[in-house]
Amino acid sequence: MSKRISTDGGDSFGSNPFDGMNLGSLPAGSAPKPLQKRSSPEKKKASKGRVEVRREKAGRGGKTVTSLSAFPTHIPLKELESLAFDLKKASACGGTLKGRVIELQGDVRDRVILELEKRSYQPVLAGG
C-alpha cells in the first residue's frame, strides 16, 4: 500500500519555498498608490441611439459593402444625409443613402465605428 500525505493542514505545507532565495540583488518595489476619488463625476453624452453596422457581400456581384441600419426614427433624413457624407469622407470611400440605410463601399467597419462613437451613437456589429 502507498504512503498517503495528510491534508489536514499539518506542518509539511507550512514552509515557504522562497525562504532560501537571495533577494539582495532585486530592486525594492514601490509602495502602492492610494486610491483617489474623482472630484466631479464625468458626464456621459446622451446616446443618440443604437446603429447596426454590418458587412454584406451577397447580391452585390462579389463586392463588399458596409451597411449602417436601424437608425432611430427621431433622426431626420437631412441629418442622415450629412452623416453619410461625413462617414464617406472619414473612411475615404464612396457610398450612398438608401432609405434610412447608409451603404459604404468596402469593409470600413472599424473606421465607421470610431466615427459613430465620436458622434454619440451606439454602434453594434451585426451579422457575420
N, C-alpha and C positions, 0 to 999 in steps of 0.2 A: 504494500500500500504506500502511496506517495505521501510525502510530508506536506501538510497544509499550512498556509500562512494565515495567522489570525487577523481578522478585520475588525476587531473590537476597539481599535484606536490605541493600541499599545505603543511602546517606546520605539519600535522598529521604524515607524514612519515619522518620528519626531525630529530626525536630523535634517539639517538644511544642506542641500547639495552644493550650495555656493559658499559654504564656510571656508573651504580650503583655497579659494581663489585669491590672488593678489590683486587688489583693487587700487593699489597706489598709483599706477600709471594712467588710470582713467580720469578724464576731466570731471570736475564736480558739476552736478546738474543744477539747473537754475530753479529757483523757488517758484512754485505755481503762482500764477497771477490771480488776484482776487476777481470775482465776477463783478462786472459793472452793470448797473441798471441804466437803462436808457432814460434820458431826461424827459424826452417827449416821444410818444409813440409815432412812428411814421404812418402817415395816412396813405392808404392804398387808393389808387384811382378806381373809380367805379367801372366795372367791366361793361363794355358796350354790348356784349353778348357772345355766344358761342358760335364759332365758324368751323365747318368741316373742311379740312384740306386733304385732298386725295389725289393720287397719281393714277391716271387712266391711260390705257393703250388700246383697248378693244374698240373696234369700229372706226378707227382713225387711220387706217392704212399703215399700221406699224409705227405711227408717230406717238410719242409720249406727250401727254398734256397734264398739267397740274390744274385741278379744278377746285374752286372755293365755293362752297354752297352752304345752305341753311343759315343765311344771314337773318337776323331778327327782322320782323316786319316793320318795326318802328324806324328803321333806317331808310331814308328816301332814296330813290333811284339816282338822283343827282349826286348824292354822296357816294353811292356805289360806283358811279362812273368816274368820279375823281379818285376813288380808292384804286380802281382798276388801272387808271393812268399812272398813279404813283407806284403801284406794285410792278408794272411793266418797266418803269424806269429803274426801280431799285434792284430788280432781278435781271435787267439787261436782256429782255426777251420781248417777243410780241404776244399779243393776246386780245381778248375781246370780252364783252359783257353780253351774255345771252340770257335774257330774262333777269333773274336775280342770282345768276351763277357767273362767276368770273372764271374764264379759261385762259391759262397762260401756257405758252409753248415751251415744252421741255420739262424735265424734272427739276423744279426750282423750289421744292417744298421747304428746305432749310432756310433759304433767304426770305421766303414769304412768311414763315412762322415768326422770324425775328421782327419783320416789319409790322406784322399784325399785333404782336405783343407791345411794340412801341406805341401803337395807336389804341391801346387799351381793349383790344379784342381778346377772346379766349380761344386760340386755335387748338383744334383737336385733329390728330391724324386719324383718318377714317379709311376703311377698305384695307387693301393688302399692300 
